[in-house]
Amino acid sequence: MTSQNSPFSKRFSHTKLFDSPTPIQRLNRLERELETNVRLYVKRDDLMGLGGGGNKLRKLEFLLGDAISQGSDTFITVGGLQSNHARLSAAAAAHIGMTCELVLTEVVPRSDEAYRRNGNILLDEIFGAKIHLLSGTENALDFATDRAKVLKSEGRRPYLVGSGGSSPVGCLGYANCAVEIMEQEQEIEGGFTQIIVPNGSSGTHAGLAAGFVSVGMDPARISSYAVLHQAKETQLSTYELARATLAFLDSTKSVYSDAIHVSDDQLGGGYGIPTSAMLDAVRIMARTQGLLLDPVYTGKAFAGVLAAVRSRAYKPNDAVLFLMTGGLPGLFAYQPAFEEASYK
Ligand SMILES: Cc1ncc(COP(=O)(O)O)c(C=O)c1O
């Protein structure tokens, strides 16, 4: 199955932004380095051809599909200064010939040159997006709503998307991904015992959970590591979003709150604040496998996988799938953090 011929893309407006299915690969060298008999796999959602790739393209396939079906000509969205969602919105809008406006807030306490000018924000400008920069205390969604009204009064047709593209429409992208994983795991002996994802605005976890439930599979295999808010709040928003996505799908099936597992063990000092476990995870993945995690999402979530392997929280022969959601440009924005950290 590809994301283009899945049950959900047939029912809802959708525009193709990447080739699917994304590959699943085993981390053999890392397993040997960790001396574990847990089988570790990654699903390469970072491996997409458009705009540097990443999880937001799955959501944008449906969000932009919806925007096109409504005749919109301007895509407006919000995010932090180094938002991957903003960068991929800019790239995807450019790809389909739509104007893009980004309302970015300074939510992370970093003022160095790399953070302010490199990484995603550099790419936003290169992709031709119009950037509105707000301080961390301003409300980006209010600003974006007002901006949409101004654009309308000028005769344009704006389409506004909230943080991380995590609406039920956006979540369809990860409901699709759940079906993709279900098909791919037929090749994996015993199937995946755990599926691990980062959790920011919750759409990735919620979409996967809704997708699994809608095809009669257990969503409790999925666990996420919160990188934005604490576990309780993230668990609740994930659960509510999974329910809203199922309702949007007109599914008669329901998701139970206890099936949504969220940990904040890797959150550290908060969103976008580096931890030594993240720096270690980025380096070990790069040095054993030649693969790049990012400092804000996958680095922290994969640090959770490493901690679980090291503390023997998984059982021997478990098959753990980690969703690599992208975010590579963030490494350049966090150059000082990597330089400052002492490492061997
Ligand atoms: C690279 C990357 N991974 C994971 C996430 C988290 O996804 P979600 O917001 O759907 O929880 C994001 C969100 O911005 C992201 O950019």
The ligand as an SDF file (V2000), in Angstrom:
LIG
                    3D

 16 16  0  0  0  0  0  0  0  0999 V2000
   10.8090   16.0230   13.6010 C   0  0  0  0  0  0  0  0  0  0  0  0
    9.5460   15.9380   14.3850 C   0  0  0  0  0  0  0  0  0  0  0  0
    9.2700   14.8040   15.0400 N   0  0  0  0  0  0  0  0  0  0  0  0
    8.1680   14.6720   15.7910 C   0  0  0  0  0  0  0  0  0  0  0  0
    7.2760   15.7090   15.9200 C   0  0  0  0  0  0  0  0  0  0  0  0
    6.0940   15.5250   16.8060 C   0  0  0  0  0  0  0  0  0  0  0  0
    4.9670   15.2560   16.0720 O   0  0  0  0  0  0  0  0  0  0  0  0
    3.5410   15.6860   16.6610 P   0  0  0  0  0  0  0  0  0  0  0  0
    3.5310   17.1730   16.7000 O   0  0  0  0  0  0  0  0  0  0  0  0
    2.6030   15.1130   15.6870 O   0  0  0  0  0  0  0  0  0  0  0  0
    3.4340   15.0890   18.0180 O   0  0  0  0  0  0  0  0  0  0  0  0
    7.5060   16.9210   15.2490 C   0  0  0  0  0  0  0  0  0  0  0  0
    6.5740   18.0320   15.4070 C   0  0  0  0  0  0  0  0  0  0  0  0
    6.8390   19.1600   15.1160 O   0  0  0  0  0  0  0  0  0  0  0  0
    8.6700   17.0410   14.4620 C   0  0  0  0  0  0  0  0  0  0  0  0
    8.9500   18.1710   13.8100 O   0  0  0  0  0  0  0  0  0  0  0  0
  1  2  1  0
  2  3  1  0
  2 15  2  0
  3  4  2  0
  4  5  1  0
  5  6  1  0
  5 12  2  0
  6  7  1  0
  7  8  1  0
  8  9  2  0
  8 10  1  0
  8 11  1  0
 12 13  1  0
 12 15  1  0
 13 14  2  0
 15 16  1  0
M  END
$$$$
